[in-house]
Amino acid sequence: MTQSLERATFAGGCFWCMVSPFDEQPGIKKVLSGYTGGATEHPTYEEVHSGETGHYEAVQITFDPTVISYESLLSRFWQQIDPTDEGGQFSDRGLPYRTAIFYHTEEQRKAAEASKAEIEASGRFHQPIATRVLPASPFYPAEEKHQGYYKKNPFHYNLYKESSGRAKFIRENWKKQKSREQLKEELTPLQYAVTKENATEPAFENEYWDCEEEGIYVDIISGEPLFSSTDKYDAGCGWPSFTKPLNRMELEERFDTSHGLRRIEVRTKTSDSHLGHVFDDGPGPDRARYCINSASLRFVPKDKLEEEGYGEFKSLFQRSI
């Protein structure tokens, strides 16, 4: 490892679910699944899950601190787990599934303790925080079949993450409450300005206004599915336009008199993000035209729906898959 790179090691229950939140992010060079915190050298999966070696399932992240900070990694870590669970995570019980932050330097220890104290003081949870902050110990990479599991077996990975209770817990306890500081780190300046400051991106100079690919559009912050390409059309306005949302319950409409105009603003309930406006000059039966900023959206192509956990929407494109 070059001098400019650092390591972060987190135990968050099943390591299958702890790779994708970090993998392929700017500044992340490598994410390994493995075992740490125990006494046996080079343990196997079977030995670790006998409960006798003392190891945690964990991920070790190699990152460039000039691109992504250790504090940002800590924020991502907390938002993947139930930090109050002493006996495991979700449906996975036992010693290997406990949560912990393993620090490699004194600076990491201080940052980890501070982030834990912040979680405890936030009042977000009614139970004590059980996640431990421990010195890093030898890390042993897991068997190859466990590395990058979410890519190798996307259907089973998504099924497991949902059925274990982890995905539901994250949606209900974390996705709605990202701090503005964290969002500023995760989003581009334009994405932040649009979603949190009600800015408007330039017409005809945005990512999706003329996108004709099939798929769905999700909230750039929460990942909640919002619109489908099957309801998208060219309204000639220079922004993505849709005749209806995928789930009207996910949207909130507010009267907007900014800029001397009288309009209906559209926001998301989950992330409280500004999307755009809805007008009554659309081609559908209810005349709705959802005029949406590309910067508020992320596009998921139809052939990636299963892999990214949106398999329920594949039926929208059945005839062309």
C-alpha positions as protocol buffer text, in pm:
chain_id: "A"
residue {
  index: 1
  type: MET
  ca { x: 0 y: 0 z: 0 }
}
residue {
  index: 2
  type: THR
  ca { x: 143 y: 338 z: -99 }
}
residue {
  index: 3
  type: GLN
  ca { x: 207 y: 597 z: 170 }
}
residue {
  index: 4
  type: SER
  ca { x: -85 y: 816 z: 62 }
}
residue {
  index: 5
  type: LEU
  ca { x: -344 y: 538 z: 104 }
}
residue {
  index: 6
  type: GLU
  ca { x: -504 y: 433 z: 432 }
}
residue {
  index: 7
  type: ARG
  ca { x: -713 y: 145 z: 564 }
}
residue {
  index: 8
  type: ALA
  ca { x: -1046 y: 139 z: 744 }
}
residue {
  index: 9
  type: THR
  ca { x: -1189 y: -179 z: 895 }
}
residue {
  index: 10
  type: PHE
  ca { x: -1556 y: -217 z: 989 }
}
residue {
  index: 11
  type: ALA
  ca { x: -1764 y: -508 z: 1117 }
}
residue {
  index: 12
  type: GLY
  ca { x: -2131 y: -464 z: 1034 }
}
residue {
  index: 13
  type: GLY
  ca { x: -2280 y: -810 z: 1042 }
}
residue {
  index: 14
  type: CYS
  ca { x: -2283 y: -1019 z: 725 }
}
residue {
  index: 15
  type: PHE
  ca { x: -1996 y: -892 z: 512 }
}
residue {
  index: 16
  type: TRP
  ca { x: -2192 y: -950 z: 192 }
}
residue {
  index: 17
  type: CYS
  ca { x: -2392 y: -637 z: 278 }
}
residue {
  index: 18
  type: MET
  ca { x: -2095 y: -423 z: 377 }
}
residue {
  index: 19
  type: VAL
  ca { x: -1911 y: -410 z: 44 }
}
residue {
  index: 20
  type: SER
  ca { x: -2149 y: -233 z: -196 }
}
residue {
  index: 21
  type: PRO
  ca { x: -2195 y: 80 z: 23 }
}
residue {
  index: 22
  type: PHE
  ca { x: -1823 y: 153 z: -18 }
}
residue {
  index: 23
  type: ASP
  ca { x: -1726 y: -19 z: -342 }
}
residue {
  index: 24
  type: GLU
  ca { x: -1661 y: 193 z: -651 }
}
residue {
  index: 25
  type: GLN
  ca { x: -1701 y: 522 z: -463 }
}
residue {
  index: 26
  type: PRO
  ca { x: -1455 y: 802 z: -544 }
}
residue {
  index: 27
  type: GLY
  ca { x: -1138 y: 753 z: -344 }
}
residue {
  index: 28
  type: ILE
  ca { x: -1207 y: 387 z: -262 }
}
residue {
  index: 29
  type: LYS
  ca { x: -932 y: 165 z: -403 }
}
residue {
  index: 30
  type: LYS
  ca { x: -1033 y: -177 z: -269 }
}
residue {
  index: 31
  type: VAL
  ca { x: -1289 y: -341 z: -40 }
}
residue {
  index: 32
  type: LEU
  ca { x: -1214 y: -688 z: 97 }
}
residue {
  index: 33
  type: SER
  ca { x: -1444 y: -916 z: 296 }
}
residue {
  index: 34
  type: GLY
  ca { x: -1274 y: -1107 z: 574 }
}
residue {
  index: 35
  type: TYR
  ca { x: -1233 y: -1198 z: 938 }
}
residue {
  index: 36
  type: THR
  ca { x: -1072 y: -1001 z: 1221 }
}
residue {
  index: 37
  type: GLY
  ca { x: -1068 y: -962 z: 1597 }
}
residue {
  index: 38
  type: GLY
  ca { x: -1012 y: -1331 z: 1677 }
}
residue {
  index: 39
  type: ALA
  ca { x: -734 y: -1558 z: 1797 }
}
residue {
  index: 40
  type: THR
  ca { x: -698 y: -1816 z: 1518 }
}
residue {
  index: 41
  type: GLU
  ca { x: -465 y: -1740 z: 1228 }
}
residue {
  index: 42
  type: HIS
  ca { x: -610 y: -1769 z: 877 }
}
residue {
  index: 43
  type: PRO
  ca { x: -951 y: -1898 z: 988 }
}
residue {
  index: 44
  type: THR
  ca { x: -1200 y: -2049 z: 748 }
}
residue {
  index: 45
  type: TYR
  ca { x: -1564 y: -1946 z: 721 }
}
residue {
  index: 46
  type: GLU
  ca { x: -1665 y: -2267 z: 901 }
}
residue {
  index: 47
  type: GLU
  ca { x: -1421 y: -2205 z: 1186 }
}
residue {
  index: 48
  type: VAL
  ca { x: -1536 y: -1847 z: 1233 }
}
residue {
  index: 49
  type: HIS
  ca { x: -1900 y: -1950 z: 1242 }
}
residue {
  index: 50
  type: SER
  ca { x: -1837 y: -2220 z: 1497 }
}
residue {
  index: 51
  type: GLY
  ca { x: -1820 y: -1924 z: 1736 }
}
residue {
  index: 52
  type: GLU
  ca { x: -1495 y: -2048 z: 1885 }
}
residue {
  index: 53
  type: THR
  ca { x: -1236 y: -1826 z: 1712 }
}
residue {
  index: 54
  type: GLY
  ca { x: -1374 y: -1491 z: 1829 }
}
residue {
  index: 55
  type: HIS
  ca { x: -1358 y: -1336 z: 1483 }
}
residue {
  index: 56
  type: TYR
  ca { x: -1596 y: -1081 z: 1339 }
}
residue {
  index: 57
  type: GLU
  ca { x: -1708 y: -1080 z: 978 }
}
residue {
  index: 58
  type: ALA
  ca { x: -1569 y: -750 z: 852 }
}
residue {
  index: 59
  type: VAL
  ca { x: -1465 y: -545 z: 552 }
}
residue {
  index: 60
  type: GLN
  ca { x: -1130 y: -376 z: 508 }
}
residue {
  index: 61
  type: ILE
  ca { x: -1132 y: -67 z: 288 }
}
residue {
  index: 62
  type: THR
  ca { x: -826 y: 83 z: 121 }
}
residue {
  index: 63
  type: PHE
  ca { x: -892 y: 450 z: 50 }
}
residue {
  index: 64
  type: ASP
  ca { x: -732 y: 776 z: -51 }
}
residue {
  index: 65
  type: PRO
  ca { x: -793 y: 1027 z: 233 }
}
residue {
  index: 66
  type: THR
  ca { x: -732 y: 1320 z: -4 }
}
residue {
  index: 67
  type: VAL
  ca { x: -1047 y: 1215 z: -195 }
}
residue {
  index: 68
  type: ILE
  ca { x: -1275 y: 1069 z: 75 }
}
residue {
  index: 69
  type: SER
  ca { x: -1232 y: 1128 z: 446 }
}
residue {
  index: 70
  type: TYR
  ca { x: -1233 y: 867 z: 721 }
}
residue {
  index: 71
  type: GLU
  ca { x: -1526 y: 1057 z: 874 }
}
residue {
  index: 72
  type: SER
  ca { x: -1726 y: 1002 z: 555 }
}
residue {
  index: 73
  type: LEU
  ca { x: -1652 y: 630 z: 573 }
}
residue {
  index: 74
  type: LEU
  ca { x: -1772 y: 626 z: 933 }
}
residue {
  index: 75
  type: SER
  ca { x: -2100 y: 791 z: 826 }
}
residue {
  index: 76
  type: ARG
  ca { x: -2150 y: 526 z: 558 }
}
residue {
  index: 77
  type: PHE
  ca { x: -2072 y: 252 z: 808 }
}
residue {
  index: 78
  type: TRP
  ca { x: -2327 y: 365 z: 1066 }
}
residue {
  index: 79
  type: GLN
  ca { x: -2598 y: 386 z: 800 }
}
residue {
  index: 80
  type: GLN
  ca { x: -2565 y: 16 z: 713 }
}
residue {
  index: 81
  type: ILE
  ca { x: -2624 y: -125 z: 1062 }
}
residue {
  index: 82
  type: ASP
  ca { x: -2842 y: -140 z: 1371 }
}
residue {
  index: 83
  type: PRO
  ca { x: -2585 y: -14 z: 1624 }
}
residue {
  index: 84
  type: THR
  ca { x: -2801 y: -110 z: 1923 }
}
residue {
  index: 85
  type: ASP
  ca { x: -2793 y: -485 z: 1853 }
}
residue {
  index: 86
  type: GLU
  ca { x: -2548 y: -665 z: 2084 }
}
residue {
  index: 87
  type: GLY
  ca { x: -2613 y: -1015 z: 1957 }
}
residue {
  index: 88
  type: GLY
  ca { x: -2563 y: -983 z: 1581 }
}
residue {
  index: 89
  type: GLN
  ca { x: -2732 y: -800 z: 1296 }
}
residue {
  index: 90
  type: PHE
  ca { x: -3090 y: -853 z: 1183 }
}
residue {
  index: 91
  type: SER
  ca { x: -3155 y: -1223 z: 1110 }
}
residue {
  index: 92
  type: ASP
  ca { x: -2785 y: -1313 z: 1158 }
}
residue {
  index: 93
  type: ARG
  ca { x: -2714 y: -1396 z: 1520 }
}
residue {
  index: 94
  type: GLY
  ca { x: -2396 y: -1484 z: 1705 }
}
residue {
  index: 95
  type: LEU
  ca { x: -2044 y: -1356 z: 1768 }
}
residue {
  index: 96
  type: PRO
  ca { x: -1928 y: -1323 z: 1404 }
}
residue {
  index: 97
  type: TYR
  ca { x: -2213 y: -1080 z: 1331 }
}
residue {
  index: 98
  type: ARG
  ca { x: -2140 y: -826 z: 1604 }
}
residue {
  index: 99
  type: THR
  ca { x: -2060 y: -469 z: 1501 }
}
residue {
  index: 100
  type: ALA
  ca { x: -1732 y: -289 z: 1562 }
}
residue {
  index: 101
  type: ILE
  ca { x: -1502 y: -19 z: 1428 }
}
residue {
  index: 102
  type: PHE
  ca { x: -1138 y: -132 z: 1420 }
}
residue {
  index: 103
  type: TYR
  ca { x: -906 y: 169 z: 1426 }
}
residue {
  index: 104
  type: HIS
  ca { x: -561 y: 167 z: 1265 }
}
residue {
  index: 105
  type: THR
  ca { x: -430 y: 497 z: 1405 }
}
residue {
  index: 106
  type: GLU
  ca { x: -490 y: 720 z: 1703 }
}
residue {
  index: 107
  type: GLU
  ca { x: -659 y: 970 z: 1472 }
}
residue {
  index: 108
  type: GLN
  ca { x: -902 y: 699 z: 1359 }
}
residue {
  index: 109
  type: ARG
  ca { x: -973 y: 605 z: 1720 }
}
residue {
  index: 110
  type: LYS
  ca { x: -1062 y: 963 z: 1808 }
}
residue {
  index: 111
  type: ALA
  ca { x: -1281 y: 1000 z: 1498 }
}
residue {
  index: 112
  type: ALA
  ca { x: -1458 y: 669 z: 1570 }
}
residue {
  index: 113
  type: GLU
  ca { x: -1523 y: 758 z: 1935 }
}
residue {
  index: 114
  type: ALA
  ca { x: -1652 y: 1101 z: 1833 }
}
residue {
  index: 115
  type: SER
  ca { x: -1887 y: 957 z: 1571 }
}
residue {
  index: 116
  type: LYS
  ca { x: -2019 y: 701 z: 1820 }
}
residue {
  index: 117
  type: ALA
  ca { x: -2078 y: 976 z: 2076 }
}
residue {
  index: 118
  type: GLU
  ca { x: -2264 y: 1176 z: 1812 }
}
residue {
  index: 119
  type: ILE
  ca { x: -2493 y: 880 z: 1736 }
}
residue {
  index: 120
  type: GLU
  ca { x: -2558 y: 830 z: 2108 }
}
residue {
  index: 121
  type: ALA
  ca { x: -2636 y: 1198 z: 2164 }
}
residue {
  index: 122
  type: SER
  ca { x: -2861 y: 1227 z: 1859 }
}
residue {
  index: 123
  type: GLY
  ca { x: -3157 y: 1057 z: 2026 }
}
residue {
  index: 124
  type: ARG
  ca { x: -3212 y: 856 z: 1709 }
}
residue {
  index: 125
  type: PHE
  ca { x: -3213 y: 529 z: 1903 }
}
residue {
  index: 126
  type: HIS
  ca { x: -3376 y: 447 z: 2236 }
}
residue {
  index: 127
  type: GLN
  ca { x: -3134 y: 165 z: 2317 }
}
residue {
  index: 128
  type: PRO
  ca { x: -2764 y: 203 z: 2409 }
}
residue {
  index: 129
  type: ILE
  ca { x: -2514 y: 192 z: 2121 }
}
residue {
  index: 130
  type: ALA
  ca { x: -2356 y: -154 z: 2125 }
}
residue {
  index: 131
  type: THR
  ca { x: -2099 y: -105 z: 1847 }
}
residue {
  index: 132
  type: ARG
  ca { x: -1748 y: -134 z: 1989 }
}
residue {
  index: 133
  type: VAL
  ca { x: -1440 y: 71 z: 1899 }
}
residue {
  index: 134
  type: LEU
  ca { x: -1139 y: -160 z: 1902 }
}
residue {
  index: 135
  type: PRO
  ca { x: -774 y: -155 z: 1793 }
}
residue {
  index: 136
  type: ALA
  ca { x: -717 y: -318 z: 1456 }
}
residue {
  index: 137
  type: SER
  ca { x: -593 y: -675 z: 1467 }
}
residue {
  index: 138
  type: PRO
  ca { x: -481 y: -911 z: 1187 }
}
residue {
  index: 139
  type: PHE
  ca { x: -731 y: -916 z: 903 }
}
residue {
  index: 140
  type: TYR
  ca { x: -770 y: -1238 z: 705 }
}
residue {
  index: 141
  type: PRO
  ca { x: -944 y: -1216 z: 365 }
}
residue {
  index: 142
  type: ALA
  ca { x: -1244 y: -1445 z: 331 }
}
residue {
  index: 143
  type: GLU
  ca { x: -1276 y: -1715 z: 67 }
}
residue {
  index: 144
  type: GLU
  ca { x: -1300 y: -1593 z: -292 }
}
residue {
  index: 145
  type: LYS
  ca { x: -1669 y: -1685 z: -324 }
}
residue {
  index: 146
  type: HIS
  ca { x: -1748 y: -1422 z: -59 }
}
residue {
  index: 147
  type: GLN
  ca { x: -1556 y: -1138 z: -229 }
}
residue {
  index: 148
  type: GLY
  ca { x: -1781 y: -891 z: -412 }
}
residue {
  index: 149
  type: TYR
  ca { x: -2079 y: -1117 z: -349 }
}
residue {
  index: 150
  type: TYR
  ca { x: -2329 y: -847 z: -446 }
}
residue {
  index: 151
  type: LYS
  ca { x: -2183 y: -847 z: -798 }
}
residue {
  index: 152
  type: LYS
  ca { x: -2146 y: -1223 z: -836 }
}
residue {
  index: 153
  type: ASN
  ca { x: -2493 y: -1311 z: -712 }
}
residue {
  index: 154
  type: PRO
  ca { x: -2707 y: -997 z: -737 }
}
residue {
  index: 155
  type: PHE
  ca { x: -3044 y: -1172 z: -720 }
}
residue {
  index: 156
  type: HIS
  ca { x: -2960 y: -1371 z: -406 }
}
residue {
  index: 157
  type: TYR
  ca { x: -2782 y: -1074 z: -252 }
}
residue {
  index: 158
  type: ASN
  ca { x: -3084 y: -845 z: -288 }
}
residue {
  index: 159
  type: LEU
  ca { x: -3323 y: -1117 z: -174 }
}
residue {
  index: 160
  type: TYR
  ca { x: -3109 y: -1182 z: 132 }
}
residue {
  index: 161
  type: LYS
  ca { x: -3064 y: -814 z: 220 }
}
residue {
  index: 162
  type: GLU
  ca { x: -3440 y: -760 z: 205 }
}
residue {
  index: 163
  type: SER
  ca { x: -3547 y: -1082 z: 381 }
}
residue {
  index: 164
  type: SER
  ca { x: -3289 y: -1040 z: 659 }
}
residue {
  index: 165
  type: GLY
  ca { x: -3452 y: -714 z: 765 }
}
residue {
  index: 166
  type: ARG
  ca { x: -3146 y: -500 z: 692 }
}
residue {
  index: 167
  type: ALA
  ca { x: -3287 y: -316 z: 389 }
}
residue {
  index: 168
  type: LYS
  ca { x: -3610 y: -226 z: 571 }
}
residue {
  index: 169
  type: PHE
  ca { x: -3420 y: -106 z: 877 }
}
residue {
  index: 170
  type: ILE
  ca { x: -3195 y: 116 z: 665 }
}
residue {
  index: 171
  type: ARG
  ca { x: -3491 y: 266 z: 483 }
}
residue {
  index: 172
  type: GLU
  ca { x: -3678 y: 339 z: 805 }
}
residue {
  index: 173
  type: ASN
  ca { x: -3390 y: 457 z: 1025 }
}
residue {
  index: 174
  type: TRP
  ca { x: -3118 y: 604 z: 810 }
}
residue {
  index: 175
  type: LYS
  ca { x: -3215 y: 703 z: 459 }
}
residue {
  index: 176
  type: LYS
  ca { x: -3436 y: 988 z: 571 }
}
residue {
  index: 177
  type: GLN
  ca { x: -3184 y: 1154 z: 796 }
}
residue {
  index: 178
  type: LYS
  ca { x: -2861 y: 1228 z: 614 }
}
residue {
  index: 179
  type: SER
  ca { x: -2704 y: 1549 z: 737 }
}
residue {
  index: 180
  type: ARG
  ca { x: -2654 y: 1841 z: 503 }
}
residue {
  index: 181
  type: GLU
  ca { x: -2281 y: 1813 z: 560 }
}
residue {
  index: 182
  type: GLN
  ca { x: -2283 y: 1453 z: 442 }
}
residue {
  index: 183
  type: LEU
  ca { x: -2499 y: 1539 z: 142 }
}
residue {
  index: 184
  type: LYS
  ca { x: -2256 y: 1812 z: 41 }
}
residue {
  index: 185
  type: GLU
  ca { x: -1982 y: 1547 z: 32 }
}
residue {
  index: 186
  type: GLU
  ca { x: -2188 y: 1290 z: -156 }
}
residue {
  index: 187
  type: LEU
  ca { x: -2358 y: 1514 z: -414 }
}
residue {
  index: 188
  type: THR
  ca { x: -2221 y: 1740 z: -682 }
}
residue {
  index: 189
  type: PRO
  ca { x: -2267 y: 2114 z: -619 }
}
residue {
  index: 190
  type: LEU
  ca { x: -2552 y: 2121 z: -874 }
}
residue {
  index: 191
  type: GLN
  ca { x: -2726 y: 1817 z: -723 }
}
residue {
  index: 192
  type: TYR
  ca { x: -2709 y: 1972 z: -377 }
}
residue {
  index: 193
  type: ALA
  ca { x: -2827 y: 2312 z: -498 }
}
residue {
  index: 194
  type: VAL
  ca { x: -3127 y: 2158 z: -676 }
}
residue {
  index: 195
  type: THR
  ca { x: -3234 y: 1909 z: -410 }
}
residue {
  index: 196
  type: LYS
  ca { x: -3169 y: 2115 z: -96 }
}
residue {
  index: 197
  type: GLU
  ca { x: -3174 y: 2477 z: -212 }
}
residue {
  index: 198
  type: ASN
  ca { x: -3456 y: 2454 z: -470 }
}
residue {
  index: 199
  type: ALA
  ca { x: -3231 y: 2559 z: -757 }
}
residue {
  index: 200
  type: THR
  ca { x: -3317 y: 2484 z: -1121 }
}
residue {
  index: 201
  type: GLU
  ca { x: -3067 y: 2334 z: -1364 }
}
residue {
  index: 202
  type: PRO
  ca { x: -3034 y: 2478 z: -1718 }
}
residue {
  index: 203
  type: ALA
  ca { x: -3289 y: 2362 z: -1974 }
}
residue {
  index: 204
  type: PHE
  ca { x: -3151 y: 2142 z: -2253 }
}
residue {
  index: 205
  type: GLU
  ca { x: -2818 y: 2122 z: -2064 }
}
residue {
  index: 206
  type: ASN
  ca { x: -2888 y: 1845 z: -1816 }
}
residue {
  index: 207
  type: GLU
  ca { x: -2830 y: 1472 z: -1805 }
}
residue {
  index: 208
  type: TYR
  ca { x: -3169 y: 1318 z: -1879 }
}
residue {
  index: 209
  type: TRP
  ca { x: -3380 y: 1568 z: -2074 }
}
residue {
  index: 210
  type: ASP
  ca { x: -3329 y: 1374 z: -2400 }
}
residue {
  index: 211
  type: CYS
  ca { x: -3256 y: 1029 z: -2254 }
}
residue {
  index: 212
  type: GLU
  ca { x: -3451 y: 761 z: -2445 }
}
residue {
  index: 213
  type: GLU
  ca { x: -3308 y: 454 z: -2271 }
}
residue {
  index: 214
  type: GLU
  ca { x: -3552 y: 224 z: -2090 }
}
residue {
  index: 215
  type: GLY
  ca { x: -3539 y: 207 z: -1713 }
}
residue {
  index: 216
  type: ILE
  ca { x: -3648 y: 390 z: -1401 }
}
residue {
  index: 217
  type: TYR
  ca { x: -3545 y: 714 z: -1234 }
}
residue {
  index: 218
  type: VAL
  ca { x: -3479 y: 706 z: -860 }
}
residue {
  index: 219
  type: ASP
  ca { x: -3420 y: 971 z: -594 }
}
residue {
  index: 220
  type: ILE
  ca { x: -3052 y: 1073 z: -612 }
}
residue {
  index: 221
  type: ILE
  ca { x: -3040 y: 1078 z: -229 }
}
residue {
  index: 222
  type: SER
  ca { x: -3264 y: 800 z: -96 }
}
residue {
  index: 223
  type: GLY
  ca { x: -3279 y: 569 z: -397 }
}
residue {
  index: 224
  type: GLU
  ca { x: -3658 y: 558 z: -379 }
}
residue {
  index: 225
  type: PRO
  ca { x: -3809 y: 476 z: -723 }
}
residue {
  index: 226
  type: LEU
  ca { x: -3983 y: 783 z: -863 }
}
residue {
  index: 227
  type: PHE
  ca { x: -4049 y: 768 z: -1239 }
}
residue {
  index: 228
  type: SER
  ca { x: -4034 y: 526 z: -1531 }
}
residue {
  index: 229
  type: SER
  ca { x: -3915 y: 580 z: -1887 }
}
residue {
  index: 230
  type: THR
  ca { x: -4250 y: 431 z: -1993 }
}
residue {
  index: 231
  type: ASP
  ca { x: -4414 y: 752 z: -1868 }
}
residue {
  index: 232
  type: LYS
  ca { x: -4147 y: 990 z: -2002 }
}
residue {
  index: 233
  type: TYR
  ca { x: -4203 y: 1209 z: -2306 }
}
residue {
  index: 234
  type: ASP
  ca { x: -4053 y: 1511 z: -2481 }
}
residue {
  index: 235
  type: ALA
  ca { x: -4249 y: 1814 z: -2366 }
}
residue {
  index: 236
  type: GLY
  ca { x: -4016 y: 2052 z: -2547 }
}
residue {
  index: 237
  type: CYS
  ca { x: -3922 y: 2228 z: -2221 }
}
residue {
  index: 238
  type: GLY
  ca { x: -3565 y: 2100 z: -2189 }
}
residue {
  index: 239
  type: TRP
  ca { x: -3616 y: 1900 z: -1869 }
}
residue {
  index: 240
  type: PRO
  ca { x: -3725 y: 1537 z: -1817 }
}
residue {
  index: 241
  type: SER
  ca { x: -4105 y: 1524 z: -1828 }
}
residue {
  index: 242
  type: PHE
  ca { x: -4333 y: 1244 z: -1707 }
}
residue {
  index: 243
  type: THR
  ca { x: -4707 y: 1190 z: -1718 }
}
residue {
  index: 244
  type: LYS
  ca { x: -4715 y: 1022 z: -1376 }
}
residue {
  index: 245
  type: PRO
  ca { x: -4489 y: 899 z: -1094 }
}
residue {
  index: 246
  type: LEU
  ca { x: -4431 y: 535 z: -1005 }
}
residue {
  index: 247
  type: ASN
  ca { x: -4567 y: 595 z: -655 }
}
residue {
  index: 248
  type: ARG
  ca { x: -4772 y: 906 z: -584 }
}
residue {
  index: 249
  type: MET
  ca { x: -4739 y: 840 z: -209 }
}
residue {
  index: 250
  type: GLU
  ca { x: -4366 y: 911 z: -234 }
}
residue {
  index: 251
  type: LEU
  ca { x: -4425 y: 1265 z: -363 }
}
residue {
  index: 252
  type: GLU
  ca { x: -4539 y: 1577 z: -181 }
}
residue {
  index: 253
  type: GLU
  ca { x: -4688 y: 1876 z: -361 }
}
residue {
  index: 254
  type: ARG
  ca { x: -4652 y: 2230 z: -225 }
}
residue {
  index: 255
  type: PHE
  ca { x: -4782 y: 2566 z: -347 }
}
residue {
  index: 256
  type: ASP
  ca { x: -4484 y: 2768 z: -476 }
}
residue {
  index: 257
  type: THR
  ca { x: -4487 y: 3145 z: -536 }
}
residue {
  index: 258
  type: SER
  ca { x: -4112 y: 3191 z: -582 }
}
residue {
  index: 259
  type: HIS
  ca { x: -3984 y: 3408 z: -869 }
}
residue {
  index: 260
  type: GLY
  ca { x: -4322 y: 3580 z: -888 }
}
residue {
  index: 261
  type: LEU
  ca { x: -4487 y: 3265 z: -1028 }
}
residue {
  index: 262
  type: ARG
  ca { x: -4773 y: 3046 z: -905 }
}
residue {
  index: 263
  type: ARG
  ca { x: -4671 y: 2683 z: -937 }
}
residue {
  index: 264
  type: ILE
  ca { x: -4701 y: 2345 z: -765 }
}
residue {
  index: 265
  type: GLU
  ca { x: -4364 y: 2224 z: -640 }
}
residue {
  index: 266
  type: VAL
  ca { x: -4292 y: 1849 z: -628 }
}
residue {
  index: 267
  type: ARG
  ca { x: -4075 y: 1709 z: -346 }
}
residue {
  index: 268
  type: THR
  ca { x: -3990 y: 1362 z: -219 }
}
residue {
  index: 269
  type: LYS
  ca { x: -4121 y: 1257 z: 121 }
}
residue {
  index: 270
  type: THR
  ca { x: -3833 y: 1024 z: 201 }
}
residue {
  index: 271
  type: SER
  ca { x: -3543 y: 1265 z: 150 }
}
residue {
  index: 272
  type: ASP
  ca { x: -3740 y: 1593 z: 145 }
}
residue {
  index: 273
  type: SER
  ca { x: -3572 y: 1686 z: -183 }
}
residue {
  index: 274
  type: HIS
  ca { x: -3686 y: 1935 z: -442 }
}
residue {
  index: 275
  type: LEU
  ca { x: -3758 y: 1759 z: -772 }
}
residue {
  index: 276
  type: GLY
  ca { x: -3929 y: 2021 z: -988 }
}
residue {
  index: 277
  type: HIS
  ca { x: -4291 y: 2116 z: -1056 }
}
residue {
  index: 278
  type: VAL
  ca { x: -4610 y: 1960 z: -1184 }
}
residue {
  index: 279
  type: PHE
  ca { x: -4820 y: 2140 z: -1446 }
}
residue {
  index: 280
  type: ASP
  ca { x: -5163 y: 2072 z: -1598 }
}
residue {
  index: 281
  type: ASP
  ca { x: -5064 y: 2076 z: -1965 }
}
residue {
  index: 282
  type: GLY
  ca { x: -4958 y: 1713 z: -2011 }
}
residue {
  index: 283
  type: PRO
  ca { x: -5084 y: 1462 z: -2268 }
}
residue {
  index: 284
  type: GLY
  ca { x: -5235 y: 1211 z: -2025 }
}
residue {
  index: 285
  type: PRO
  ca { x: -5596 y: 1185 z: -1909 }
}
residue {
  index: 286
  type: ASP
  ca { x: -5532 y: 1394 z: -1596 }
}
residue {
  index: 287
  type: ARG
  ca { x: -5319 y: 1645 z: -1792 }
}
residue {
  index: 288
  type: ALA
  ca { x: -5032 y: 1617 z: -1543 }
}
residue {
  index: 289
  type: ARG
  ca { x: -4680 y: 1703 z: -1659 }
}
residue {
  index: 290
  type: TYR
  ca { x: -4411 y: 1634 z: -1402 }
}
residue {
  index: 291
  type: CYS
  ca { x: -4123 y: 1862 z: -1503 }
}
residue {
  index: 292
  type: ILE
  ca { x: -3823 y: 1727 z: -1308 }
}
residue {
  index: 293
  type: ASN
  ca { x: -3461 y: 1831 z: -1266 }
}
residue {
  index: 294
  type: SER
  ca { x: -3215 y: 1567 z: -1386 }
}
residue {
  index: 295
  type: ALA
  ca { x: -2991 y: 1660 z: -1089 }
}
residue {
  index: 296
  type: SER
  ca { x: -3255 y: 1519 z: -851 }
}
residue {
  index: 297
  type: LEU
  ca { x: -3253 y: 1181 z: -1023 }
}
residue {
  index: 298
  type: ARG
  ca { x: -3040 y: 877 z: -1089 }
}
residue {
  index: 299
  type: PHE
  ca { x: -3122 y: 656 z: -1385 }
}
residue {
  index: 300
  type: VAL
  ca { x: -3126 y: 276 z: -1347 }
}
residue {
  index: 301
  type: PRO
  ca { x: -3131 y: 94 z: -1685 }
}
residue {
  index: 302
  type: LYS
  ca { x: -3377 y: -192 z: -1726 }
}
residue {
  index: 303
  type: ASP
  ca { x: -3097 y: -451 z: -1742 }
}
residue {
  index: 304
  type: LYS
  ca { x: -2963 y: -332 z: -1403 }
}
residue {
  index: 305
  type: LEU
  ca { x: -3293 y: -335 z: -1214 }
}
residue {
  index: 306
  type: GLU
  ca { x: -3245 y: -678 z: -1056 }
}
residue {
  index: 307
  type: GLU
  ca { x: -2884 y: -611 z: -967 }
}
residue {
  index: 308
  type: GLU
  ca { x: -2964 y: -282 z: -793 }
}
residue {
  index: 309
  type: GLY
  ca { x: -3263 y: -409 z: -598 }
}
residue {
  index: 310
  type: TYR
  ca { x: -3544 y: -279 z: -821 }
}
residue {
  index: 311
  type: GLY
  ca { x: -3644 y: -615 z: -970 }
}
residue {
  index: 312
  type: GLU
  ca { x: -4012 y: -549 z: -902 }
}
residue {
  index: 313
  type: PHE
  ca { x: -4012 y: -298 z: -1190 }
}
residue {
  index: 314
  type: LYS
  ca { x: -3883 y: -539 z: -1455 }
}
residue {
  index: 315
  type: SER
  ca { x: -4241 y: -613 z: -1559 }
}
residue {
  index: 316
  type: LEU
  ca { x: -4271 y: -258 z: -1692 }
}
residue {
  index: 317
  type: PHE
  ca { x: -4034 y: -356 z: -1972 }
}
residue {
  index: 318
  type: GLN
  ca { x: -4129 y: -720 z: -2017 }
}
residue {
  index: 319
  type: ARG
  ca { x: -4198 y: -695 z: -2386 }
}
residue {
  index: 320
  type: SER
  ca { x: -3853 y: -554 z: -2460 }
}
residue {
  index: 321
  type: ILE
  ca { x: -3633 y: -749 z: -2218 }
}
